[in-house]
Amino acid sequence: MHVDATPVSFETTIPGNLLAGLTWRNRRGQTRGPKYVVDGRLERSVSLQGFYRLTPESADELAKVVGNALRTVA
């Protein structure tokens, strides 16, 4: 099955305040943010691994950053 989506790119910088404020929700409805964010930088990616979905609010904020980056490239 094909799904239209934004291609993955590791060239887009996520502002530190946005990164620290992102939240995910698991199947049980529990939310959590990333760990190991120090001075707006992700020190370790282990807290981003697993089966979680961004909350709608975090997904909207991240979509704005990615959308702006795509407009700048085009």
N, CA, C and O atoms as a GROMACS GRO file, in nm:
protein
  296
    1MET      N    1   0.083  -0.116   0.000
    1MET     CA    2   0.000   0.000   0.000
    1MET      C    3   0.090   0.124   0.000
    1MET      O    4   0.185   0.130   0.077
    2HIS      N    5   0.061   0.222  -0.084
    2HIS     CA    6   0.138   0.345  -0.092
    2HIS      C    7   0.067   0.456  -0.018
    2HIS      O    8  -0.055   0.473  -0.029
    3VAL      N    9   0.144   0.532   0.059
    3VAL     CA   10   0.090   0.646   0.133
    3VAL      C   11   0.171   0.769   0.095
    3VAL      O   12   0.294   0.767   0.103
    4ASP      N   13   0.102   0.877   0.053
    4ASP     CA   14   0.172   1.002   0.025
    4ASP      C   15   0.221   1.059   0.158
    4ASP      O   16   0.145   1.072   0.254
    5ALA      N   17   0.348   1.094   0.161
    5ALA     CA   18   0.405   1.149   0.283
    5ALA      C   19   0.525   1.236   0.248
    5ALA      O   20   0.577   1.230   0.136
    6THR      N   21   0.568   1.314   0.343
    6THR     CA   22   0.688   1.395   0.325
    6THR      C   23   0.808   1.303   0.334
    6THR      O   24   0.819   1.224   0.428
    7PRO      N   25   0.900   1.312   0.237
    7PRO     CA   26   1.019   1.226   0.244
    7PRO      C   27   1.104   1.257   0.367
    7PRO      O   28   1.106   1.371   0.414
    8VAL      N   29   1.171   1.157   0.418
    8VAL     CA   30   1.258   1.175   0.532
    8VAL      C   31   1.383   1.248   0.487
    8VAL      O   32   1.445   1.212   0.386
    9SER      N   33   1.419   1.351   0.561
    9SER     CA   34   1.540   1.427   0.533
    9SER      C   35   1.604   1.462   0.666
    9SER      O   36   1.537   1.503   0.760
   10PHE      N   37   1.734   1.446   0.671
   10PHE     CA   38   1.805   1.478   0.795
   10PHE      C   39   1.873   1.613   0.786
   10PHE      O   40   1.963   1.644   0.865
   11GLU      N   41   1.830   1.695   0.690
   11GLU     CA   42   1.889   1.826   0.671
   11GLU      C   43   1.811   1.937   0.741
   11GLU      O   44   1.861   2.048   0.754
   12THR      N   45   1.693   1.909   0.787
   12THR     CA   46   1.610   2.010   0.851
   12THR      C   47   1.642   2.018   1.000
   12THR      O   48   1.634   1.918   1.071
   13THR      N   49   1.679   2.136   1.045
   13THR     CA   50   1.709   2.156   1.186
   13THR      C   51   1.580   2.187   1.261
   13THR      O   52   1.502   2.273   1.220
   14ILE      N   53   1.559   2.117   1.369
   14ILE     CA   54   1.442   2.139   1.453
   14ILE      C   55   1.483   2.233   1.566
   14ILE      O   56   1.579   2.203   1.638
   15PRO      N   57   1.415   2.345   1.585
   15PRO     CA   58   1.451   2.437   1.694
   15PRO      C   59   1.450   2.364   1.829
   15PRO      O   60   1.363   2.281   1.856
   16GLY      N   61   1.546   2.398   1.912
   16GLY     CA   62   1.561   2.330   2.042
   16GLY      C   63   1.438   2.340   2.129
   16GLY      O   64   1.404   2.243   2.197
   17ASN      N   65   1.372   2.456   2.129
   17ASN     CA   66   1.253   2.469   2.214
   17ASN      C   67   1.139   2.381   2.163
   17ASN      O   68   1.059   2.332   2.242
   18LEU      N   69   1.130   2.360   2.031
   18LEU     CA   70   1.029   2.270   1.976
   18LEU      C   71   1.062   2.126   2.010
   18LEU      O   72   0.975   2.049   2.050
   19LEU      N   73   1.188   2.089   1.993
   19LEU     CA   74   1.231   1.953   2.022
   19LEU      C   75   1.199   1.915   2.166
   19LEU      O   76   1.144   1.808   2.192
   20ALA      N   77   1.232   2.002   2.259
   20ALA     CA   78   1.207   1.973   2.400
   20ALA      C   79   1.058   1.965   2.433
   20ALA      O   80   1.019   1.899   2.529
   21GLY      N   81   0.974   2.033   2.353
   21GLY     CA   82   0.830   2.036   2.380
   21GLY      C   83   0.748   1.932   2.306
   21GLY      O   84   0.628   1.921   2.330
   22LEU      N   85   0.810   1.853   2.217
   22LEU     CA   86   0.736   1.749   2.146
   22LEU      C   87   0.684   1.644   2.244
   22LEU      O   88   0.752   1.610   2.341
   23THR      N   89   0.564   1.595   2.218
   23THR     CA   90   0.508   1.489   2.303
   23THR      C   91   0.455   1.375   2.217
   23THR      O   92   0.405   1.395   2.106
   24TRP      N   93   0.469   1.255   2.271
   24TRP     CA   94   0.422   1.134   2.206
   24TRP      C   95   0.318   1.067   2.293
   24TRP      O   96   0.315   1.088   2.414
   25ARG      N   97   0.233   0.986   2.232
   25ARG     CA   98   0.131   0.912   2.306
   25ARG      C   99   0.145   0.764   2.270
   25ARG      O  100   0.160   0.730   2.152
   26ASN      N  101   0.139   0.678   2.369
   26ASN     CA  102   0.144   0.534   2.342
   26ASN      C  103   0.002   0.479   2.330
   26ASN      O  104  -0.096   0.553   2.338
   27ARG      N  105  -0.009   0.350   2.312
   27ARG     CA  106  -0.140   0.286   2.294
   27ARG      C  107  -0.232   0.304   2.413
   27ARG      O  108  -0.354   0.307   2.398
   28ARG      N  109  -0.175   0.314   2.531
   28ARG     CA  110  -0.255   0.329   2.652
   28ARG      C  111  -0.296   0.473   2.679
   28ARG      O  112  -0.365   0.502   2.777
   29GLY      N  113  -0.254   0.564   2.590
   29GLY     CA  114  -0.292   0.704   2.605
   29GLY      C  115  -0.197   0.786   2.691
   29GLY      O  116  -0.222   0.904   2.716
   30GLN      N  117  -0.089   0.724   2.737
   30GLN     CA  118   0.008   0.797   2.818
   30GLN      C  119   0.095   0.883   2.726
   30GLN      O  120   0.136   0.838   2.619
   31THR      N  121   0.123   1.006   2.767
   31THR     CA  122   0.208   1.094   2.687
   31THR      C  123   0.343   1.111   2.754
   31THR      O  124   0.356   1.099   2.876
   32ARG      N  125   0.442   1.139   2.672
   32ARG     CA  126   0.576   1.165   2.724
   32ARG      C  127   0.652   1.248   2.622
   32ARG      O  128   0.617   1.252   2.504
   33GLY      N  129   0.753   1.314   2.668
   33GLY     CA  130   0.838   1.393   2.582
   33GLY      C  131   0.973   1.325   2.566
   33GLY      O  132   0.998   1.221   2.627
   34PRO      N  133   1.060   1.383   2.486
   34PRO     CA  134   1.192   1.323   2.469
   34PRO      C  135   1.278   1.344   2.593
   34PRO      O  136   1.269   1.446   2.661
   35LYS      N  137   1.362   1.246   2.621
   35LYS     CA  138   1.459   1.259   2.729
   35LYS      C  139   1.593   1.298   2.666
   35LYS      O  140   1.609   1.294   2.544
   36TYR      N  141   1.684   1.335   2.748
   36TYR     CA  142   1.820   1.366   2.704
   36TYR      C  143   1.828   1.486   2.610
   36TYR      O  144   1.914   1.489   2.522
   37VAL      N  145   1.739   1.586   2.629
   37VAL     CA  146   1.750   1.712   2.556
   37VAL      C  147   1.820   1.809   2.650
   37VAL      O  148   1.769   1.843   2.756
   38VAL      N  149   1.939   1.854   2.609
   38VAL     CA  150   2.020   1.944   2.690
   38VAL      C  151   2.050   2.068   2.607
   38VAL      O  152   2.108   2.058   2.499
   39ASP      N  153   2.012   2.184   2.656
   39ASP     CA  154   2.034   2.311   2.586
   39ASP      C  155   1.982   2.306   2.442
   39ASP      O  156   2.047   2.356   2.350
   40GLY      N  157   1.865   2.244   2.423
   40GLY     CA  158   1.803   2.239   2.291
   40GLY      C  159   1.862   2.137   2.196
   40GLY      O  160   1.827   2.134   2.078
   41ARG      N  161   1.952   2.053   2.246
   41ARG     CA  162   2.015   1.950   2.162
   41ARG      C  163   1.981   1.812   2.215
   41ARG      O  164   1.980   1.788   2.336
   42LEU      N  165   1.954   1.720   2.123
   42LEU     CA  166   1.926   1.582   2.161
   42LEU      C  167   2.058   1.511   2.184
   42LEU      O  168   2.136   1.492   2.091
   43GLU      N  169   2.084   1.472   2.309
   43GLU     CA  170   2.210   1.408   2.345
   43GLU      C  171   2.212   1.260   2.308
   43GLU      O  172   2.314   1.208   2.264
   44ARG      N  173   2.097   1.193   2.326
   44ARG     CA  174   2.087   1.050   2.291
   44ARG      C  175   1.952   1.025   2.228
   44ARG      O  176   1.851   1.081   2.272
   45SER      N  177   1.947   0.943   2.126
   45SER     CA  178   1.823   0.920   2.053
   45SER      C  179   1.740   0.805   2.110
   45SER      O  180   1.631   0.777   2.060
   46VAL      N  181   1.788   0.739   2.213
   46VAL     CA  182   1.719   0.621   2.266
   46VAL      C  183   1.576   0.653   2.310
   46VAL      O  184   1.489   0.567   2.300
   47SER      N  185   1.550   0.774   2.357
   47SER     CA  186   1.414   0.806   2.402
   47SER      C  187   1.317   0.827   2.286
   47SER      O  188   1.197   0.840   2.308
   48LEU      N  189   1.368   0.831   2.163
   48LEU     CA  190   1.282   0.846   2.046
   48LEU      C  191   1.248   0.711   1.983
   48LEU      O  192   1.170   0.705   1.888
   49GLN      N  193   1.305   0.604   2.035
   49GLN     CA  194   1.281   0.472   1.979
   49GLN      C  195   1.160   0.408   2.045
   49GLN      O  196   1.136   0.426   2.164
   50GLY      N  197   1.083   0.333   1.967
   50GLY     CA  198   0.966   0.265   2.020
   50GLY      C  199   0.844   0.292   1.933
   50GLY      O  200   0.854   0.355   1.828
   51PHE      N  201   0.731   0.245   1.978
   51PHE     CA  202   0.607   0.260   1.903
   51PHE      C  203   0.520   0.366   1.969
   51PHE      O  204   0.437   0.336   2.056
   52TYR      N  205   0.539   0.487   1.928
   52TYR     CA  206   0.465   0.601   1.980
   52TYR      C  207   0.418   0.686   1.864
   52TYR      O  208   0.476   0.680   1.755
   53ARG      N  209   0.316   0.762   1.885
   53ARG     CA  210   0.267   0.857   1.785
   53ARG      C  211   0.278   0.996   1.843
   53ARG      O  212   0.251   1.020   1.961
   54LEU      N  213   0.318   1.090   1.757
   54LEU     CA  214   0.318   1.228   1.802
   54LEU      C  215   0.177   1.268   1.836
   54LEU      O  216   0.082   1.226   1.770
   55THR      N  217   0.161   1.350   1.938
   55THR     CA  218   0.029   1.403   1.968
   55THR      C  219  -0.009   1.497   1.852
   55THR      O  220   0.080   1.549   1.785
   56PRO      N  221  -0.136   1.519   1.829
   56PRO     CA  222  -0.177   1.608   1.718
   56PRO      C  223  -0.112   1.746   1.726
   56PRO      O  224  -0.075   1.803   1.623
   57GLU      N  225  -0.099   1.799   1.846
   57GLU     CA  226  -0.038   1.932   1.861
   57GLU      C  227   0.108   1.930   1.821
   57GLU      O  228   0.155   2.022   1.753
   58SER      N  229   0.181   1.828   1.862
   58SER     CA  230   0.322   1.818   1.826
   58SER      C  231   0.338   1.793   1.676
   58SER      O  232   0.429   1.848   1.613
   59ALA      N  233   0.251   1.711   1.620
   59ALA     CA  234   0.257   1.684   1.476
   59ALA      C  235   0.234   1.812   1.397
   59ALA      O  236   0.301   1.835   1.296
   60ASP      N  237   0.141   1.895   1.441
   60ASP     CA  238   0.115   2.023   1.373
   60ASP      C  239   0.237   2.114   1.378
   60ASP      O  240   0.274   2.174   1.277
   61GLU      N  241   0.299   2.125   1.496
   61GLU     CA  242   0.417   2.210   1.510
   61GLU      C  243   0.533   2.160   1.424
   61GLU      O  244   0.601   2.239   1.360
   62LEU      N  245   0.554   2.029   1.422
   62LEU     CA  246   0.661   1.971   1.341
   62LEU      C  247   0.632   1.988   1.192
   62LEU      O  248   0.724   2.012   1.114
   63ALA      N  249   0.506   1.976   1.153
   63ALA     CA  250   0.467   1.994   1.013
   63ALA      C  251   0.496   2.136   0.966
   63ALA      O  252   0.534   2.157   0.851
   64LYS      N  253   0.479   2.233   1.054
   64LYS     CA  254   0.510   2.372   1.017
   64LYS      C  255   0.658   2.388   0.986
   64LYS      O  256   0.694   2.453   0.888
   65VAL      N  257   0.743   2.330   1.070
   65VAL     CA  258   0.888   2.341   1.049
   65VAL      C  259   0.928   2.271   0.919
   65VAL      O  260   1.005   2.327   0.841
   66VAL      N  261   0.877   2.152   0.897
   66VAL     CA  262   0.911   2.077   0.776
   66VAL      C  263   0.856   2.148   0.653
   66VAL      O  264   0.923   2.156   0.550
   67GLY      N  265   0.733   2.198   0.662
   67GLY     CA  266   0.673   2.270   0.550
   67GLY      C  267   0.752   2.394   0.512
   67GLY      O  268   0.771   2.422   0.394
   68ASN      N  269   0.798   2.468   0.612
   68ASN     CA  270   0.880   2.586   0.586
   68ASN      C  271   1.012   2.547   0.521
   68ASN      O  272   1.059   2.617   0.431
   69ALA      N  273   1.072   2.438   0.564
   69ALA     CA  274   1.198   2.392   0.508
   69ALA      C  275   1.178   2.350   0.362
   69ALA      O  276   1.263   2.379   0.277
   70LEU      N  277   1.067   2.283   0.332
   70LEU     CA  278   1.041   2.239   0.195
   70LEU      C  279   1.018   2.359   0.103
   70LEU      O  280   1.063   2.359  -0.011
   71ARG      N  281   0.950   2.462   0.152
   71ARG     CA  282   0.927   2.583   0.071
   71ARG      C  283   1.057   2.655   0.042
   71ARG      O  284   1.075   2.713  -0.065
   72THR      N  285   1.149   2.652   0.138
   72THR     CA  286   1.278   2.719   0.121
   72THR      C  287   1.360   2.648   0.015
   72THR      O  288   1.430   2.713  -0.063
   73VAL      N  289   1.352   2.514   0.010
   73VAL     CA  290   1.430   2.435  -0.087
   73VAL      C  291   1.372   2.450  -0.227
   73VAL      O  292   1.447   2.456  -0.324
   74ALA      N  293   1.239   2.456  -0.240
   74ALA     CA  294   1.174   2.456  -0.370
   74ALA      C  295   1.190   2.584  -0.445
   74ALA      O  296   1.140   2.598  -0.557
   0.00000   0.00000   0.00000
